[in-house]
Amino acid sequence: MPTFDFIPVDTLFFRDGRPLAAGSSFGRGAHWPLPTVLHAALRTAMLRAADCLPSGKHVNGTQRKGRPTGKIGTDAFQWLNLRGPFPVDGSGEVFFPMPRDLVPASKAADATPAYMKVVKNALGTNNLPPPLTCLVASFAEPSKEQLADWVPARFYADYLAGKELSRPEPPQLWDTEHRIGVALEDDTHTSAESQLYAAEHLRLRKDVRLRFAVADPPNHKPRLANEQGKTVADLAQGVISLGGEQRFGQLTPANLPLDLPRFEINSPLVKWVLLTPAIFCHGWRPGWIADDGEVKLRVVDKEARRDFRRRRREADWHYDEANDPAEKIRATLVAACVGKPQPVGGWELLHEIQDEQGNRHVTGGGKPTHLAVPSGSVYYFRALGDSPEQRLAEARKLARALQARCRSDYFGEKGLGLGVCGTWAHQDATSADVRNTNTV
């Protein structure tokens, strides 16, 4: 996948879902951008470059069972798929979110990270949400010390392998800059009376930039004529807008590809760590996990699966699990370490309202707010099989389906749900002290 860097000209502003108005909170915009924000900026820039920006929703959406899913502005550049963005410093070091199953090992300011333990309830009863059977708990000394929010790629290599970890120094990636602004009148674009506001902006440190990778256009079918053959590479060395407050920056090809952390699975116990937030059908639980914890993903060949996916557009289509030719993955979800929900919303320029006469008008409006599982969250799986060799084979099949894939139930094409796989060790629930017993 081609890799690019976004270099901001000045500060950046990425608001959360809290209101920004007179008498309410100030604009909290010093957040790392969501993949959906970058995806929207890139697609808008390509639509503008191809001179096909839509003025309203006049195109039918994707067909499902013979019917369109709704109206959209345009189907141009729907193939755009990205990985990232992640911060990269002047030395070329890429940083990823700190896994949420790590805690300070002690109260000391220089305490090393300690793994939280996955423990099965020995009594057989618990109040964990189904289908979880194990608890992820910390046995480290209680501490108010905080680990860094971002860690370098080399730290992830040791973490995914379950090795002993050294304490990473908090990277100096950006600062929060506070600013005072004044609201503008929509009609005259002049200052509005008594409408001052405060906002937080994100200012990247020197040589820090946003790195991301994008997919190439599909080669199995002709591209749409209105795309004029444009790709993200055509935006290189140009300026694009990103986020709010009309912030912008330059897009340049990266000197190195975006390599995600990787570990060769050697155990039937697989952990999946989110590098970007994910929106799942069942809140914290992915839609591809059944009520009993069974993994519903399958090992598929991309080319062979394409015809299978096309049939979903037919009116009489329905999914028959028994006749699915793709190979099953025998694994089950046993535990999860999930952070607090992260609101994901935004502003839709083509939002429409309907008047009393039934006419529709483009007014712009807020997008629906979703609660996402935050990055750094960890899911623990156990592969199944009749022998150690079979269990290891199933674990590697699971890792193949999850490694560097966007597995969010919603907006996966926009970069949500990107994760990497590692291994974990199960604690013996019957031992006198689970801190001293570590068995697979």
N, C-alpha and C positions, 0 to 999 in steps of 0.2 A: 504494500500500500504506500503511495507517495506520502511523504512527510513534510509538514510545513511548520514554520514558526510565525506567530503573530507578535509583533513588536509595537506596543502602544506608544503613541506620540506623547501623551500626557497621562493623566489619571484615568481610571476606569470606574464605572458605576454599575453595580449589579444589585438591584433592590430585592429584598425578600417580599413576602406577601402582606406585610403589615402596612396600614394606610399611611399616606403622607399628605396631610391636609392641615389647615389652620386648627390649632387646638389639639392636634393628635401627636403621634410620635414623629421623630425626625427620620430622615431617609437613611436606613441602614443599607448602604450599598457597597461596603468593603468586604464582599464575599467573593470566593473563587467562583468563576462562571460555571454554570451547569452546561453539560454537553448540548442540551436543547437550545441554549442561547447562541452558542457558536454555530450550530447547525442552521438555525434560522438566518444568522448573519451571512453565512456563506451562500446559502441558497438564494437569498434576496440579492446578493451581489451578482450572482450568475444570471438571475432573471433580468436584472438591470442591464448587464453586459450584453445579453441576447435580445434586449428590447422587447421583453414579453412579460413585464410586470402586470399582474391581473388587477382589474378595477373592481371586481366583485366575484361572487361565487356562482359561476355559470357552467361548470364542468362537473359531470357525474364522477363520483368517487369510485373506488374499487368495487367490482362486482362480487357479491357474496350470495350464493344460492339464487342466481338469476336476477338479483336486484342490487342497485347501487347502494353503497353504505351512506350516501349523502352527497351534498354539493361541496365542491372545493374550488379554489381560485384557479389553479392550473395543475396539470400533471407533468409539467416540465421539471426536469432534474429530480424526479422522485427517486432515482437510483442513488442519490447522495447518501453515503453512510460513513460515519466517522468514528475514530477512537481517540478519546481525550476530551478536553485539553489537560495537560499536566505541566507543572512548572519545570523549567530547566534553567540552570544558572550559567554563568559565563564560562565555566569549565566544561560544559556539556553534560553535567550530571542531571539526570531526570529524577524527579521526586514523586512519590506516590503516597496516598493517605495511610496514616498509621493504623494497623489492624486493631480492632476493638477488643480482641481477646488478649491484649497485653496490658499489664499494669506495672507500676514501680514495685520492685522487689522488697523495698524497705522505705523507711522514713527519710533516709539520707538524700541530700540534694543531688548526689551523683549516682543514685540507685540505678541498677541495670534493669531492663525490662524482664518481666517474668510472665510465663504463659499461664493463662487461666486453665483450670483443670476441668475435664469432661467426666462427670461422675454419674453413675447410674444409681437410682434410688433403690436402696437395699430392701425397703419395706414393700415395694411394689405399688405404692400409691403416691400420687403427687398432684399438685395443682398446675402442672405445666400445660400449656395449650396443646391439644392433639395436633400432630401425632408424635410429639417429642417424648422421648423416654429417658433422656439424660439432661443433667443440669450443668451449665457452664459456670463455674464458681472460682473465685480468687481465694487462694490460701496464703497470699502474701500478707505481710504486716500492714495494717491499715495506715494509709498515708494520704496527705493532701497534695503531695507532689504530682505534677502533671508531666506526661510524656509529650514529646514533640508531635505536632499535628501532621507533619510530613516527614518522610524518611527517604533516603536515597535508594536507588535500585539495588545496590549491593547488600543493603540491610534486608531487603525482601528475599534475596537468594538464600540467606541463612534462615530466615523466618519460615519460608515454605518448606525447608528441609527439616524443621524442628530442632535446629542447632541452638546451642547457648548463644545468647545475644549480648552484644556490648551496647552501652547507652549511646544513642545517636544525639549529636548536638543539634539543638533547634536551628534549622536553616534560616538564614536572613533573606527571605524572598520578597517581602513587601511590607509597606507601612500603611496604617490607616490615617487618612488625611481628612480633617474636618473642614467643611466649607459652609459659608452662608450664601444663600441665593435669594432671588426675588421672583415671584410668579409673574407670568406674562398673560396679558389678555389675549384670548383666542382670536378676536376679530382684528385688533389693531397691532398685536405683537409688541405692545408697550407695557411698562411695568404696572402691575396691579397694586392698588392701594392697600396697605396693611397686610401684605401677603409675603412676608419673609419666611424662609425655612432654613433648617440646618440639615446637612447631609454628610455622610461618610463616603469617602472615595478610596479606591484601592490604587496605591502608587507602588509599582514594581521597583525593586532595587535595580541598580545599574547592571546591565547585561542579562537580567532575568526576563524571560519571555514565555509565551504559551506555546507548547508543542502538541501537535495532533497529527493523526494520519487519516487519510480519506481513501475510500474505495475508488477504483477505476470504473468508468462507465461499463455497462454490460456489453458483452460481445456476442451474445447468443441471439440478439434481435436488433433490427435497425433502430437508431435513435430518432427521437421526435425532431421534425424539421425545424420547429421554432426554437430548439436549443442551439442551433447553429454550430454544433460541434464543440461548444464551450465546456471546459473543465475547470477545476479549482486552479490548475496550473496557469490558466489564462489570467487569473487574478494576481499572480505573483508580481512582486515589485510595485503593486498598486496599493491603494488605500481603501479600506473597508470600515464601515461603522460596526461597533460591537457594544452591546449593552445600552444603558440609558444615558441621558444627558448629552446625546449626540457625540459620545466619545468615539475615537477612531484610532487606527494604527495601520502599519504596513505589514503585508503578507510576503514572506520570503521562503524559498525552499530551504529545508533543514539540511545541514551538512551530514547528519547521521539519521538512519531510520529510527522510528519509535519502537524499541524492543521492550516488550513487556516481560516482567519476571516469569521464569519458567522453572519447573522442577520435574524430574522424571519420577513418576509415581512408582514406589517400591513397596507399598503396603495396601491392604484392603480398606484402610481408613483414609478417606479423602476429605480435605477441607476446601471450601470455595470462598474466596475473599473478594468482596466487591471493591473495585477501584473507582467506580462511579455509582451514584445513586440508582436505585431501581424502583419501578412502580409495579407491584404485583396484584393479581386478581384478589387474593385473599389477605391483603394487608401486608403482614410480615412474611407470609408464606407464598412462594411462587405458585403460579397456576399449573406448572408442570410437576408439582408434587401432589399426589393423591391424598385423600383424607387419612389414609392409613400410613402415610409417609413414603409410599412407593414412588420411585422416580419414573415419570412417564416419558422422558426423553428417549430418543432412539438414535442409533448410529446410522446416519444417512449419507449417501453420496449426493453432492450438490447437484450434479448434472442429472442424475436419475430422479431426484426428488422434484425437479422443476415441473415435469409433466403432472406429477401427483398434486402439486399445489395448484396448478391451473384448473384442475377439475373442481376446485372449491367454488368456482364462479358459476357452475351449472346449477339449474334450478332444483334438480332432484338429488343433489349431492348430500351425503351425510358420511361422517367418519365412522368406519368400521374397524375397530382395533384388531379384531381377529384376522382381518384380511390385509393388514398393513404389512408390506413386504420388508420394511426396514427392521433391522435387528434390535431387539430389546436390550435395555441396560438393567441388569439385576442389582439394584442398590436401593437403600432406604435412608431417609433423613432421620437422624437421631437427636440432634441438638442444634441450637442456634444462639449466636451472640449478636444481638441486633441493637443498634443505637436508637435514639429518639427519632420519631418521624420527621422528615424534612419536607416542608410544603413546597410544591412545584406548581407554578402557575405561569402568568405572563399576560401580555396584551396582544389582542388580535386585531390587526388593522382592518381586516375584511369582515369584522363582526357586523351582522345585520339585525335590524329591527323591522317589524311589520306594523304599518299604520292601520287605521280603522277601515280603510278601503281595500286592504289586503296587499298593498304595494310594499315592497321591501326596499330599505335604504341602508347603505353602508355608513355606519356611524363609528365603528371601532368599539371595542369593549374588552373586558377582562376574560381570560380563558378560565375554564374550570380548574379549581385547585385540587391537586392530587397530593396524597401523603406518601412520600417515597421512603424506602429503606435507605438510610444514609450510607455513604461510602465507608469502607473499613469494616462493615458488618461481615460476620463469618457464619457459614453454614457447614455442618459436620455430617458426613455421609458414611455409611458402612456398606461395602460391597458384599453381595451374597453369592454363595456357590457351595458345591459339595466337597471341594478340596481347596487347599491353599492356592494352587495354581489357577483354579477357576475364579476364585475371589480376586486374585491379583489381576487377571484378565478383565474382569468386570470393572474393577477400579480404574484401569487404564482406559476402558471404553467411556466411563463417566468423565474422566479428565479430558478426553478428546472432545466430548460434547460441551464442556464448560470452559476449557482453557481459552482465554483471549476471545471469547464470544460474548456478545451482548444478549443476555438472557432475561432482560426485563420483559414483562408481559405487555407493557405499553411503551412506545417510543424507543424500542430497541434500535431501530434504524437511525435514530438521532444520537446514539451513543450511551443510552442508559443501560444499566445492568452489565457493564463490562467487568469481568472477573478473571482471577487466576487461581490455579489449584496447587495445593500442597498436601502434606501429610500431618496427622495428629496421633497422639497416643491416648488410649483409653485407660481410665483409672479403675482399679478393682474395687467394686462397691463393698465387698465383704471384708476388706482389710481393716485392721485396727486404726491405721492412720493412712489415709489415701495420699497424703503428701509424700510418703516414702515408698509407695508402690506404683510402678509404672509398667503396665503390661499391655500388649496388643491383643 
